[in-house]
Amino acid sequence: MRIGVIGSGRIGGNLGLQVGQVGRRGHEVLFSGSRDRAKLEALAAQTPGGRVGSPREAVEFGDVVVLSVPWTTIDDALEQAGPLDGKIVVDTTNQYGRGGLESLPEGASAVELNAGRMPGARLAKAFNTLTAGFQRDVAEGRAEGEIAMFYANEDEDAGAACEVLIAACGFHPVRIGGWAQAHLLEAPRRDGSVYGEAYAAEDARRIAAAATQDVALAERLARERKMT
């Protein structure tokens, strides 16, 4: 699969490195979205066949586009990326600005707000709940057991692509639901959410099964089942 990364920092850069390493994952990756060209070139040099380009080139290149820029720069990044009609986009962003948590319209999730910024895109949300360091440890085999990564989606193909990326990074993919459940995996860290917590795959599946039927039960399981 060809993956265009927009925002090659801790999360996006690590994701691109993990999925592009030959003999382990072997997907093709184009890194973009940093003002530091040398940083992009260093990432590409660690990825067999890795490339460097602009956000627009990342969109043109990718079967999947990973959006992984700071919250306050999303509009600028999307302007550079150009139209996303029909593109599968994996959104890794969290709504943190320089002053902390950014406010959202009442009742809206961050991914719903971003969906409105990307008309025509086929969107999934993932890679936002766990630190880059922990994600790297899992990908490189330094964490024990089968560890889950939650994702949310409305589009079926976006969900399928998201599962491929999650599995390529060493996690067990678990769909928590659609946009109605997405708030459970979004910032900030709080009692009853899965954001900022790690879960064994079996426990994550139980939480996800509950989330589509009884959010209160899902929140209780999220509190009880998180790894310590």
N, C-alpha and C positions, 0 to 999 in steps of 0.2 A: 504494500500500500504506500502511496505517496502522501507525505504529511508536510504541510506548510505551517510553520510555527510563527505566529505573530506575537512577539514579546519573549525574548530568549533569556529571561532572568532565571531566578532560582527554580521556579516550577516549570516554566516552558522550556528552559534550557536543559534541565535534567530530564524532562519527558523526552525531548528530542534525542538526547544522548542514549537513553535507555532503549528506545524503540528502534534506533538506527544501528545498534552495534551488531556487526556481522557475526554469524555463528550462534547468536542468542535470539535476536529478533529479526534483523535484516530488512526493515522497512526503509524506504528512501525518505530523506528529510531535507527540507530547506529552512534555514534559520533566518529570521528577519526581526525587525522591530526594536533594534537597539541603535542608539546614536554612535556607539563604539564599534566601528567596523572590525577592529582587531578582535574584539570579544566574540563576534559572530564567526569570524574566520577560525578562531581557536576551537569553538564548538564543532564547526564543520570538519576541522582537521581530525577530531577524535571520532568521527562518524564515517565509516567507509562510504564513499560516494556522496558525503554531505555537501550541501551547497549553501550559498549565502545570497540573499537578494533583498528586495524591498517587500513591504507588506502586499502590494499588488501582485508581485511575482510569486509570493507565497500562496496567494489565492489561486492564481493561474496554474501553479505547479501541483497543488495538493488535491488528492481525492478527499482528504479531510483537512480542515483548517483548525488549528488550535489557537484560541484567543487567550493570551496569558499576560496581559498588560495591567499596570496599576489602574484602579477604578477611575481615577480622575483623568486618565489619558485615553479612555475607551473611544470617545467620540473622534478624537484626532486619529487614532489608529484605524478606525473604521473608514474614515475619510481617505486615508492613504491606501487602504485595502481595495476600495472600490466596491462595485456591486457584488452581492453574495447570493443572488438568486439561484436557488437549487443546490447551493453548496452545503455540505455537512460541516457544521462548526461545533467544536467542543469548547465550551466556555469554562475556564478555570478560575475566573475572577471572584474576588470578594469585595464587598462594598466598604473598603477602608480608604479614607483620604488622609491627608497630612494631619488633620485634627482628630483622627480616630474614625469611628463608625459613621458612615454617611446615612442620612435619612432617606427613606424610600416612600413613595406614595402609599397611603394607608391600605393595608391588605395585599400589597403587591410583593412578590418575591424578586430578588435580584435578577434571576434568570428571566422572569417575565419582562422586566424592564429592558433587559438586553435584547430579548426577542423583538421588542418594538423598535430597537435601534438597528436591527438587521432584517428588514423586511425581505421575505423570500428565502431566508436561510433555514436550514434544517438543523435544529439546535438540540444539543444535549449538554448537561452540566455535570462535571466531574473534576477530580484532581484538586479540589479546593478545600477539602476537610482536614488534610494531614500536612505536616511540614515537609518541606523539600528534603530535609535531612532524613526523616523517617521514610519517605518514599524511596530515597536512594538506598537506604539500608535494606528495605524489602526487595527492591529490584536486584540488588547485588548479593542477596542470600544471607544477610546478617540478622534477619528476624526469623523467629521460630514459628512454625505452624502456618496454616492457610489463613491469611489475613484478607479481610474484605476491603473493597473500595466501593462506596455507594455512588450511584449516578441517578440522574433524573432525565426524562425525555418525554416528548409527545410524539415525535416522528420516529417510526420504526427503524428506518435505515440509519438514522443518527444514533439510535440506541445500539444497533448492531456494530457500528464502527467504534463507538465508545467502548464496547466490551472488548474489541480487538486490542485497543490501546491499553486498556486497564490490564488485561491478561499479559500483554507484552511487557508491562512494567512489574510483573510478578505478583499482582494482586488477584483476588477472586472477585469478579464483577457482580454487584448486587444492585438491581434496580429498585430504588425506594418508591418509585411512582412517577407521576407526571408533575405538572406545575402545582397542583393542589397539595402535593407532599414535599415539594422542593424546599420549603422553608426549614424542614428538619435537617437539611445538610448545608444550610447557609449560615454565615456569621451573624451574630457573635456566638462564642461558646457559651452555652447556657444549659441549665438543667432540663433534661428531656430531649435535647437535640443530639444528633450524631456528629455535628461539626466539632472538630478538635479532639475527637475520640477515636480510638482504634478498636476494632471488633474482630473476633474470630468469625470465619465465614458462616458457620452454622448459626451463630447468634445473630449475625447480620441478616440472614435470610428470614429468621423469625421476626425481627423488627420490621423488615420490608413487607412481609406478609400481613402484619398487623396494620401497617401504615395506610393501606388502601381501604381498610374496613373500620378501624378504630384508632384514631390518632392518639387518644389518651393512653391506650394500651401500648402503642408503639413507643410513646415517650417513657412509659414506665419500664419497658424492656430496655430502652436505650440507657436509662439510668442504672439498671441492674446488671446488664451484660457487658458493659464496657471493660476493656482490658486495663489492668492497673500497672 
